[in-house]
Amino acid sequence: MKISSECIGCIFDKQVKVANQYDSPLNIEFLKKVSLYLSTISENMSSVELSTVFSEMQYSFFGKKQDFAEKKRYANTWALSVEDDIRKKINSSADPIRCALKYAIVGNYLDYAVIDEVKEVQLLELLEQLNDDFFMENDSVSLFLYDITHAKKIVYITDNCGEIVFDKLFMEQILQKYNVDIDVIVRGVSVLNDATIDDAMCVGLDRIANIIENGTKHAGTVISQISDTAYSSLHHSDLIISKGQGNYETLNGCGLNVYYTFLCKCDYFVRKFSVSKYEPMFIHESRK
């Protein structure tokens, strides 16, 4: 997905906020360098890649980046604390696959990089709002449920900490019902509050799937830059499940059999898809 002028403006505003955190004569020089870089970017660059560049620039000027370590631990711990209760609800539901998918979709709310104050009660309210009509009226969901019956290998691209517990519950249901192998792709290094291999192992994903690092520092999946192992996994899969806006922004247009699921968390995505903020999305790569 190509970057939009609105995304550029949003990212620049974030750099201003970063600069204002420091009482330093470097503030102006930092914003000058940001502005200069923006004048040179290609229209094919994604907002995820641009954010990575500015994150590195922040470090070179101020010697530190925003630390999400504590929030990541909290998100995983909280999600694990409700895991058993949610699993029971899924197993007792009339359609465990659809129910688990519902939890996986809404789990994308656990995003401390975008939402200033994540409230677990808000997540539970979003779950109540996502009723059966979403699954019955969504053509991509129907296509996904057809595709998965013919799949042998699935790749699941994760997004945030905490959210990965809900992803695990969805994968459990897939493995119980279908004869498939699952590769889980996580971030190559710690970036924002996204899940790494350590986070995946912390919540037990390694017990049900093969964990692969994507080999990059982006908060997304830039195919031209990911590791050979991740690249091979994607291109030898029958079906790909991609979580989060960052993965949509970097993968959309790749032509692979990808199903994207996320909550619309920014104004640009709200207008792009003509939905409300935090509206759940489940769309196939073929949708333009």
C-alpha positions in Angstrom: 0.0 0.0 0.0 1.5 3.3 -1.1 1.8 6.1 1.5 -0.8 8.8 1.5 -0.3 12.5 2.2 -2.5 12.1 5.3 -0.2 9.4 6.6 2.9 11.6 6.0 1.2 14.4 8.0 0.3 12.1 10.8 3.9 10.7 11.0 5.4 14.2 11.0 3.1 15.3 13.8 4.3 12.3 15.8 7.9 13.5 15.3 7.0 16.9 16.6 5.6 15.3 19.7 8.8 13.3 20.1 11.0 16.4 19.8 8.9 18.3 22.3 9.7 15.6 24.9 13.3 16.8 25.0 14.5 20.2 26.3 17.3 20.2 23.8 18.7 22.5 21.1 18.7 19.4 18.9 14.9 19.6 18.6 14.9 22.0 15.7 17.8 20.2 14.0 15.9 16.9 14.3 12.7 18.3 12.8 14.7 19.9 10.0 16.2 16.5 9.1 12.8 14.9 9.3 11.4 17.6 6.9 14.4 17.1 4.5 13.9 13.4 4.4 10.2 13.7 3.7 11.1 15.8 0.6 13.0 12.8 -0.8 10.7 9.8 -0.2 9.3 7.7 -2.9 5.5 7.4 -3.3 5.9 3.7 -3.1 7.3 3.8 0.4 4.9 2.6 3.1 4.1 4.5 6.3 5.6 1.6 8.2 9.0 2.0 6.5 8.9 5.7 7.0 8.2 5.3 10.7 11.2 3.0 11.0 13.4 5.6 9.5 12.3 8.2 11.9 12.6 5.9 14.9 16.3 5.4 14.0 16.6 9.1 13.5 15.2 9.8 16.9 17.8 7.4 18.4 20.7 9.1 16.6 19.6 12.6 17.9 18.3 11.8 21.4 19.9 8.5 22.3 16.7 6.7 23.2 13.5 5.3 21.7 10.1 4.8 23.3 10.2 1.8 25.5 7.3 -0.6 25.3 8.8 -3.4 27.4 6.6 -2.9 30.4 3.4 -2.5 28.3 4.3 -5.6 26.3 4.7 -7.7 29.5 1.4 -6.3 30.9 -0.5 -7.1 27.7 0.7 -10.7 27.6 0.1 -11.2 31.3 -3.4 -9.8 31.1 -4.3 -11.8 28.0 -2.9 -15.0 29.6 -5.0 -14.3 32.7 -8.3 -14.5 30.7 -7.1 -17.2 28.3 -8.8 -20.2 30.0 -12.1 -18.3 30.3 -12.1 -17.4 26.7 -11.2 -20.9 25.6 -14.2 -22.2 27.5 -16.5 -19.7 25.8 -15.1 -20.6 22.4 -15.4 -24.4 23.0 -19.0 -24.1 24.2 -20.1 -21.8 21.4 -22.2 -23.1 18.5 -19.4 -22.4 16.0 -16.0 -22.5 17.7 -14.0 -21.4 14.6 -16.1 -18.3 14.0 -16.1 -17.5 17.7 -12.3 -17.9 17.9 -11.9 -15.7 14.8 -14.1 -13.1 16.5 -11.7 -13.0 19.5 -8.7 -12.9 17.2 -10.0 -9.9 15.3 -11.0 -7.9 18.3 -7.7 -8.7 20.0 -6.1 -6.2 17.6 -7.4 -3.5 20.0 -4.4 -4.3 22.3 -2.1 -1.8 20.6 -0.2 0.6 22.9 1.6 2.1 19.9 -1.6 3.6 18.6 -4.0 3.8 21.5 -2.7 6.0 24.3 -4.7 4.3 27.0 -5.8 0.7 26.3 -8.8 -0.3 28.4 -9.6 -4.0 28.6 -13.3 -3.2 29.2 -13.3 -1.5 25.8 -12.0 -4.7 24.2 -14.8 -6.7 25.9 -17.4 -4.2 24.6 -16.0 -4.5 21.1 -16.5 -8.3 21.4 -20.1 -7.8 22.3 -20.6 -5.5 19.3 -19.2 -8.0 16.8 -22.3 -10.2 16.3 -23.0 -13.1 13.9 -24.1 -10.7 11.1 -20.5 -9.7 10.6 -19.6 -13.3 9.6 -22.7 -14.0 7.6 -22.5 -10.9 5.5 -18.7 -10.8 5.0 -17.8 -12.5 1.7 -14.1 -12.7 2.7 -15.1 -14.7 5.8 -17.0 -17.2 3.6 -14.1 -17.4 1.2 -11.7 -18.0 4.0 -13.8 -20.8 5.5 -13.8 -22.4 2.0 -10.0 -21.9 1.4 -9.0 -23.3 4.8 -10.7 -26.6 4.1 -8.3 -27.1 1.1 -5.2 -25.7 2.8 -2.2 -27.8 4.0 0.0 -25.0 5.2 -1.1 -21.7 6.8 1.1 -18.7 7.6 -0.1 -16.5 10.5 1.5 -13.1 10.7 1.1 -11.7 14.2 1.0 -8.1 15.4 0.8 -7.0 19.0 1.6 -8.5 22.3 -1.4 -9.7 24.3 -3.3 -10.0 20.9 -1.1 -13.1 20.2 -2.9 -15.0 23.0 -6.2 -14.5 21.1 -4.4 -15.5 17.9 -3.2 -18.7 19.7 -6.8 -19.6 20.6 -7.9 -19.2 17.0 -5.0 -21.3 15.8 -6.0 -24.0 18.3 -9.4 -24.2 16.7 -7.9 -24.4 13.2 -5.6 -27.2 14.2 -8.5 -29.1 15.9 -10.7 -28.9 12.8 -8.3 -29.0 9.9 -5.3 -31.0 8.8 -2.8 -28.1 8.5 0.6 -27.0 9.6 1.0 -23.4 10.8 4.0 -21.1 10.5 3.8 -18.0 12.8 5.8 -15.0 11.7 6.8 -12.5 14.3 9.0 -9.4 14.3 12.7 -9.8 13.8 13.6 -7.4 16.6 11.7 -5.5 19.4 9.7 -2.8 17.7 6.9 -0.8 19.4 4.6 -3.3 21.2 4.7 -5.9 18.4 5.3 -9.5 19.2 8.8 -11.0 18.9 9.9 -14.7 19.2 10.3 -14.2 23.0 6.7 -13.0 23.3 5.5 -15.9 21.1 7.2 -18.4 23.4 6.0 -16.6 26.5 2.4 -17.2 25.6 3.0 -20.8 24.3 2.7 -20.3 20.6 5.8 -22.4 20.0 3.8 -25.4 21.4 1.3 -25.4 18.5 3.2 -23.8 15.6 6.5 -23.1 14.0 7.8 -19.6 14.9 9.7 -17.6 12.4 11.3 -14.2 12.8 10.7 -11.8 9.9 14.3 -10.5 10.1 13.4 -6.8 10.0 12.9 -3.9 12.4 9.7 -2.8 10.7 6.3 -2.8 12.4 5.0 -4.7 9.3 6.0 -7.2 6.7 8.1 -5.6 3.9 8.5 -8.6 1.6 11.6 -7.2 -0.2 13.4 -7.1 3.2 12.3 -10.1 5.2 14.4 -13.1 5.9 14.8 -15.9 3.4 13.0 -18.2 5.8 10.0 -15.9 6.2 9.9 -15.2 2.4 9.9 -18.9 1.6 7.2 -19.6 4.2 4.9 -17.0 2.7 5.5 -18.1 -0.9 5.0 -21.8 -0.1 1.8 -21.3 1.9 -1.7 -22.1 0.8 -3.3 -19.3 2.9 -2.0 -16.4 4.9 -3.7 -14.7 7.9 -2.3 -11.2 8.4 -3.0 -9.2 11.6 -3.0 -5.5 12.1 -2.9 -2.3 10.0 0.9 -2.3 9.7 0.9 -5.7 8.0 -1.9 -4.6 5.7 0.0 -1.4 4.7 3.2 -3.4 3.8 1.6 -6.5 2.3 -1.5 -5.2 0.4 -0.8 -5.6 -3.3 1.5 -8.6 -2.9 -0.8 -10.9 -4.8 -0.6 -13.8 -2.3 -3.6 -15.5 -0.8 -3.8 -13.2 2.2 -6.7 -12.5 4.5 -6.2 -9.3 6.4 -7.8 -8.6 9.7 -7.5 -5.5 11.9 -9.4 -2.8 13.7 -9.6 0.6 11.8 -7.7 2.7 14.3 -6.9 5.9 12.3 -9.0 8.4 10.4 -7.4 7.5 7.1 -8.5 3.9 7.4 -11.9 4.9 8.6 -12.4 6.9 5.4 -10.7 4.4 3.2 -13.1 1.6 4.1 -16.1 3.9 5.0 -16.5 2.4 8.5 -16.5 3.7 12.1 -13.4 3.9 14.2 -12.4 0.5 15.7 -14.6 -1.2 13.2 -13.4 -4.8 12.6 -12.1 -5.6 9.2 -11.7 -9.0 7.5 -10.7 -8.6 3.9 -9.0 -10.7 1.2 -6.1 -9.5 -0.9 -8.3 -9.4 -4.0 -10.3 -6.6 -2.6 -9.3 -3.2 -4.1 
